[in-house]
Amino acid sequence: MIFSKYKIVMIKKVLLLTALCIGTMTFAQKAQRVGYIDMEYILENIPEYTASQTKLNAKAASWELALQKQQSSIDALKLDLANEKILLTNDLIIERQEDIEIKEVELSKLRMAYFGSNGDLFSMRKQLVKPIQDQVYNSIQDIAKKRQYDFIFDKSSDLIMLYSNKKYDISELVLKSIVRTQKVVDAKEKRSKGTKKASAALTEKNAERNAKRASLKKKIEEQRAAKLKKRADLKAAIEAKRKKRLEEIEAAKKAKEKKSDDKQ
């Protein structure tokens, strides 16, 4: 394992030296523009990255605590078995050993599920941190193209930089580019939220206006219905009064005629 890491470092050194040699060989033809960044410094100064790392560390600590509790439980079972072994039958000893082995396998699987190469921590880091790393990478690419850099190295990587002139450090440029890009994104989101808020306010205002119109229309219709009913009731009362008066006249006429007949 140590040899493997040493081999990887040596390969990276060879690649760096090769790149520098190529740059030196072509220097007479074209002046090479070389810059470097400090990735650790950049990431540490991005609030979103710091927040993501804090979240990752908290989640990893909670998972580690859960694993430690299970390990302590297994250790307690082993200790109990060692203390009681002399009192147990072979069948009971084998049964307890199998239970312990099952719990150890489960613990191993859970550890891999949390911290394995494709585990929950890897997925969570990919979800939280990778977009920020991509943002940094894109900013570096953008600066390299605009300022025509031929090489940009990472000072915080395994590549050994024996000397670096501060004037070639573009870390601050990358940070400013990220901040500027983020401001543009935030401004767009703010405008979008403002538009949505204004649209929601307009919708609410229209709804209130429509509700008032509906209420006023209903009130007018109720008043009209009340007037029509009052008019109908008045008309009915007048008609009833007229009918009653006609009946009274008719009755008086008949009474008069009867009285006249009686006299004759």
C-alpha positions in Angstrom: 0.0 0.0 0.0 2.9 2.4 0.9 4.7 1.4 -2.2 1.6 2.1 -4.3 1.2 5.6 -2.8 4.9 6.3 -3.4 4.5 5.1 -7.0 1.5 7.4 -7.6 3.5 10.4 -6.2 6.5 9.6 -8.4 4.2 9.4 -11.4 2.7 12.8 -10.7 6.2 14.2 -10.2 7.3 12.8 -13.6 4.2 14.2 -15.2 5.0 17.7 -13.7 8.6 17.5 -14.8 7.5 16.4 -18.3 5.1 19.3 -18.6 7.8 21.8 -17.4 10.3 20.4 -19.9 7.8 20.7 -22.7 7.1 24.3 -21.6 10.9 25.0 -21.6 11.4 23.4 -25.0 8.7 25.5 -26.6 9.6 28.7 -24.7 11.6 30.0 -27.7 8.6 29.7 -29.9 6.0 31.1 -27.5 6.1 32.7 -24.0 4.3 30.3 -21.7 1.8 31.8 -19.2 1.8 29.7 -16.0 -0.4 30.2 -12.9 -1.3 28.3 -9.8 -4.1 28.2 -7.3 -4.4 27.0 -3.7 -7.6 24.8 -3.8 -7.7 24.4 -0.1 -7.6 28.2 0.4 -10.3 28.7 -2.2 -12.7 26.1 -0.8 -12.2 27.3 2.8 -13.3 30.8 1.7 -16.5 29.7 0.0 -19.3 29.8 2.7 -21.4 27.1 0.9 -18.4 24.7 1.0 -17.8 25.3 4.7 -21.4 24.7 5.5 -21.4 21.5 3.4 -18.3 20.3 5.2 -19.9 21.0 8.6 -23.0 19.1 7.6 -20.9 16.2 6.3 -18.8 16.1 9.4 -21.9 16.1 11.7 -23.5 13.3 9.7 -20.3 11.2 9.7 -19.9 11.7 13.4 -23.5 10.5 14.1 -22.9 7.4 11.9 -19.6 6.7 13.6 -21.3 7.0 17.0 -23.9 4.5 15.9 -21.2 2.1 14.7 -19.4 2.5 18.0 -22.5 1.6 20.0 -23.0 -1.5 18.0 -19.3 -2.4 18.4 -19.6 -1.9 22.2 -22.7 -4.2 22.2 -20.7 -6.9 20.4 -17.7 -6.5 22.7 -20.1 -6.9 25.7 -21.5 -10.1 24.2 -17.9 -11.4 23.7 -17.0 -10.6 27.3 -20.2 -12.3 28.6 -19.4 -15.4 26.6 -15.8 -15.5 27.9 -17.0 -15.1 31.5 -19.8 -17.7 31.2 -18.1 -20.1 28.8 -17.2 -22.5 31.6 -20.9 -22.8 32.6 -22.3 -23.3 29.1 -22.7 -26.4 26.9 -21.0 -26.7 23.6 -24.3 -26.1 21.7 -24.9 -22.9 23.7 -21.3 -21.7 23.1 -21.6 -22.3 19.3 -25.0 -20.6 19.2 -23.7 -17.5 21.0 -20.6 -17.4 18.8 -22.8 -17.6 15.7 -24.9 -14.7 17.0 -21.8 -12.6 17.6 -20.5 -13.4 14.1 -23.9 -12.4 12.5 -23.8 -9.1 14.4 -20.2 -8.5 13.3 -21.1 -9.1 9.6 -24.1 -6.7 10.0 -21.8 -4.1 11.5 -19.3 -4.5 8.7 -22.1 -4.1 6.1 -23.4 -1.0 7.9 -19.9 0.5 8.0 -19.6 -0.1 4.2 -23.1 1.4 3.7 -22.0 4.5 5.6 -18.4 5.0 4.6 -17.8 2.6 1.6 -16.6 3.8 -1.8 -20.3 4.1 -2.9 -21.7 4.6 0.6 -24.0 7.3 2.1 -21.1 9.6 2.9 -19.8 9.5 -0.7 -23.3 10.1 -2.1 -23.9 13.0 0.4 -20.4 14.5 -0.4 -21.2 14.2 -4.1 -24.5 15.9 -3.6 -23.2 18.8 -1.4 -19.6 19.4 -2.3 -19.2 18.3 -6.0 -21.4 21.2 -7.4 -19.1 23.7 -5.5 -15.9 21.9 -6.8 -17.4 22.1 -10.3 -18.0 25.8 -9.8 -14.4 26.3 -8.9 -13.2 24.2 -11.8 -15.4 26.2 -14.2 -14.1 29.5 -12.9 -10.5 28.3 -13.3 -11.3 27.2 -16.9 -12.9 30.6 -17.6 -10.0 32.6 -16.2 -7.5 30.4 -18.1 -9.2 31.0 -21.4 -9.7 34.7 -20.9 -6.2 35.4 -19.7 -4.6 32.8 -22.0 -2.9 30.7 -19.4 -1.0 27.6 -20.7 -0.8 25.9 -17.3 -2.5 26.3 -14.0 -1.3 24.1 -11.1 -2.9 23.3 -7.8 -0.5 24.3 -4.9 -2.4 22.1 -2.4 -2.2 18.9 -4.5 0.5 16.2 -4.3 2.5 17.9 -7.0 5.5 19.4 -5.2 6.2 23.1 -6.0 9.7 24.0 -4.7 9.1 27.7 -5.3 6.1 29.8 -6.3 6.0 33.5 -7.0 2.9 35.1 -5.4 2.2 37.2 -8.5 1.3 34.0 -10.4 -1.2 32.9 -7.7 -4.7 33.4 -9.2 -6.6 32.0 -6.2 -8.1 35.4 -5.4 -9.2 35.8 -9.1 -11.0 32.5 -8.8 -12.7 33.5 -5.6 -13.8 36.8 -7.1 -15.1 35.0 -10.2 -17.1 32.6 -8.0 -18.5 35.5 -5.9 -19.4 37.5 -9.0 -21.1 34.4 -10.6 -23.0 33.7 -7.3 -24.2 37.3 -7.2 -25.5 37.0 -10.7 -27.3 33.8 -9.7 -28.6 35.3 -6.5 -29.9 38.4 -8.5 -31.7 36.2 -11.0 -33.2 34.2 -8.1 -34.2 37.4 -6.4 -35.8 38.8 -9.6 -37.5 35.4 -10.1 -38.8 35.5 -6.5 -39.8 39.1 -6.9 -41.7 38.3 -10.2 -43.4 35.4 -8.5 -44.2 37.5 -5.5 -45.6 40.3 -7.6 -47.6 37.8 -9.7 -49.0 36.2 -6.5 -49.8 39.7 -5.1 -51.6 40.6 -8.4 -53.4 37.3 -8.4 -54.5 37.9 -4.8 -55.5 41.5 -5.6 -57.5 40.3 -8.6 -59.1 37.6 -6.4 -60.1 40.3 -3.8 -61.4 42.5 -6.6 -63.5 39.7 -8.0 -64.7 38.8 -4.6 -65.8 42.4 -4.0 -67.5 42.5 -7.4 -69.3 39.2 -6.7 -70.4 40.5 -3.2 -71.6 43.8 -4.7 -73.4 42.0 -7.5 -75.1 39.7 -5.0 -76.1 42.6 -2.8 -77.6 44.5 -5.8 -79.5 41.3 -6.9 -80.8 40.9 -3.3 -81.9 44.5 -3.2 -83.6 44.2 -6.6 -85.3 41.0 -5.5 -86.4 42.7 -2.3 -87.8 45.7 -4.2 -89.6 43.3 -6.7 -91.1 41.4 -3.8 -92.2 44.6 -2.1 -93.7 45.8 -5.3 -95.5 42.5 -5.8 -96.7 42.4 -2.2 -98.0 46.0 -2.6 -99.7 45.1 -5.9 -101.3 42.0 -4.4 -102.5 44.1 -1.4 -104.0 46.7 -3.7 -105.6 44.0 -5.8 -107.0 42.3 -2.7 -108.3 45.6 -1.4 -109.9 46.4 -4.8 -111.5 42.9 -4.9 -112.8 43.3 -1.4 -114.3 46.7 -2.3 -116.0 45.3 -5.4 -117.4 42.5 -3.3 -118.7 45.0 -0.8 -120.3 47.1 -3.6 -121.8 43.9 -5.1 -123.1 42.9 -1.7 -124.6 46.3 -1.0 -126.3 46.3 -4.4 -127.8 42.9 -3.8 -129.0 44.0 -0.4 -130.6 47.1 -1.9 -132.3 45.0 -4.6 -133.6 42.6 -2.1 -135.0 45.4 0.1 -136.7 46.9 -3.0 -138.3 43.5 -3.8 -139.5 43.1 -0.2 -141.3 46.5 -0.3 -143.1 45.5 -3.5 
